[in-house]
Amino acid sequence: MCEIYSGAEPELFALKTRSIRIDGVVTSIRLEAVFWQILQQIADEAELTIAEFLTRIYREVLLKNRQMSNFSSLLRVACTTYLNQGTRLVLAQPISDLESLTT
């Protein structure tokens, strides 16, 4: 049953670090290779470079929240939203309930 998930090629989940300029500041972002591929698709569809796309996301988050807590995680969530055709996933259970399942 889990072969579709467990059988992923190691290249897809290999961590890749890229230096990106956001608002004139060079920063390093570390994501799995598959997420970089998805971000490239999103940027291509928007006719933007990855740097332009990430800068837009970064600025929008700062406008809404005034802070950035975990940009890499936000990008992973953005990719899942893209793969779900713009539908954001919602946690079915509170995080505290999920944590109790792992202990």
Secondary structure, 3 states (H helix, E strand, C coil): CCHHHHCCCHHHHCEEEEEEEECCEEEEEEEEHHHHHHHHHHHHHCCCCHHHHHHHHHHHHHHHHCCCCCHHHHHHHHHHHHHCCCCCCCCCCCHHHHHHHCC
